[in-house]
Amino acid sequence: MTDLQSHLRFLRSPISTRDLPAPPPRVEKYRKTCFSFFVIPLLLLLLATAPVVSADDKCKLKALKVKGSVVGKALMQNQGERQPLSGVDVAILSEKDRKLVASAGSDETGGFIVRDMEPGKYWLKTTHPVAAGIEVELEVSAAGDGKGVPDRMIVLVLGTDESKPCGGARVETSKIK
């Protein structure tokens, strides 16, 4: 039998852990040290930074119904006072595949507008560097006057309280006169 054949036979033979010699005591000590100093803190760090999500934490805001255009104002609740919030990105997403249909940004007064929306069901999604983002169902119907003039103003009161669902945000509508 050649060296190559004996080597291949050795590689094909089953090896069990009981055939292997026990590691020296210092190797076992090294394994325990690595586990306690590196693996356990890493696991604790991952668990501490992982977002906690449960079925009760879902953001449930009332659906919005508007005619023609989406007109609104973004506000932030700050110590009982509502202040205009600029820089809020307002995205209108399709209901089925959540693709971007239209978008707007709030100005220094918190105002935003998306003109001449096609009738249908959408999602209104907000993002902001400070305030918690929200997603709200949006139903747009055809404007009765044929000019796309909106009948309602959406008021998005965004919050920053991470202990509350939606960051403490609320959605209100008011009739435009």
N, C-alpha and C positions, 0 to 999 in steps of 0.2 A: 504494500500500500504506500502510495506516495504521500509526501507532506501535504499536498493540496487536498487529497482525498480525506486524510485524517482531519485536516482543518475544517473541511466542509461537514464531515460527520459530527465534529464537535459543535459547530454552529447550529446544526439541525437537532441536536439532542436537547430534550427539555431540561430547563434549569429551574430549580425551585430555590426559594430564599433560605430554606434550611440547609442547603448545600453550601451556602456562602458563610464565611466566618463572621462572627459578630464584630461590629465596629469597635474600635478602641473607646474607652470611656470619655476621652476628651472630645471625640467627634459627637457623641450623644449630647455632651454639655454644650457644644457649639450649636447644635441644632436647636436646643431649648432656648439658648440665648438669642439666636436669630429670630425665633418665633416670638419670644416675649418682647424684644426690643424693636422689631421691624413690622412683623405681620399684624400683631394685635393693634398697635397704634394706627396703622394704615386702615384696618377695618373700622376702627372707631371713627376715624376722620371721614371715611366714605359714608358711614351711617349718619354722622352729624350733619353733613352737607347735603344729603339726599333730600329732595322735597317730599314733604308728607302730604299724600293725597288720599282722600277717602271719599266715599259716595256722598257724605254729608257736606263736604266742602265745595260742591259744585256751585258755580255761580249761576243763580237762577234769577234773571231779571225779566220783567214783563216784556212781551213782544210789542213792537212799535208798528203803527199803521199811519202812513202818510200818503198824500196825493201829489203826483208830479215830481217834485224835487225834494231832496233831503236837506233841510235847513236846520241848523242847531247851534248850540253854544256849549262849550266845555268849561266846566267850573271845577274848582277844588275846594273841598270842605276843609277849612283850617281854623281850628279853635272856635267852632260855632259859626264862623263867617264863610260865606261863599265868595271866592275870588276867581276872576277870569284866569283860564289856564291856556297859555299859548304853547305852540309846538306839539299839540296832540295830533297824531296821524290817525285819520279816520278812513278806514278801508271798507268798501262795499264788496262783499264776496258773493258769488253765486251760491244758491242753496244746495245744489246737487254736488258739485265737485269743489266748491270753495275756492274757485279761481277769482282773481281780482277783476272786478267789473269797472269800478271807479274809485277814486280816492280824493281826499282833500286834507288840508292841514288847518289847524285852528290859528287864527291871527292873534294879535296882542289883546283883543277884547274877548277872545275865546270862541269867536264865531267861525263857522264853517258852512259851506254849501256845496252840494252836488246837484247840478241842474239836469233837468229833463231825463229822469230815470225811466226806463221801460217798465211797464207794469209787471209785477211778479214778486216772488219771495226771495229774500236775500238774507245775509248776515252782515251786521254792522260791527266792525272790530276796531278797537282803539288801542294804540300803543303810545307810551310816553316814558321818558327816562326816569321820572319820579313816581308818577301815579300808577296804580295797578291797571293793567289792561283789562278790557271787558269784551264780551261778544254777546250781541243781542239779536234776536230774530227781527227782521224788518220786512214789512209787507208794503209794497208801493202799488197804489192803484192809479188809474188814469185821472188826470186833473179834470174836473168838471167843466172848467172854463175853456179848455182846449189850448191854453197858453202855457201850461206847465207851472202855474202859480201854486205854490204850496199852501196847504190849509193849516198845517200844524208845525210848531217849532219843537225840536227835540232838545231837551236839556240834560246833558250828561254830567252828573255830579260825581267826579272821580275821587277816590280815596287812596290812602297809603297805609291803612291799618291791615297788616298781614295776618292778624289773628281773626279777621272777619272774612267771610266769603266775598269775593269780588273786591277785596280791599276796602269794603265799606261803601262801595259805589252804589248809586241809585240812578234810575232813568225816569225822567218825567217828560210829559208833553203838555204843551199849551196851545190853545187856538190862536192863530194869527188873525188879527183884526184888520 
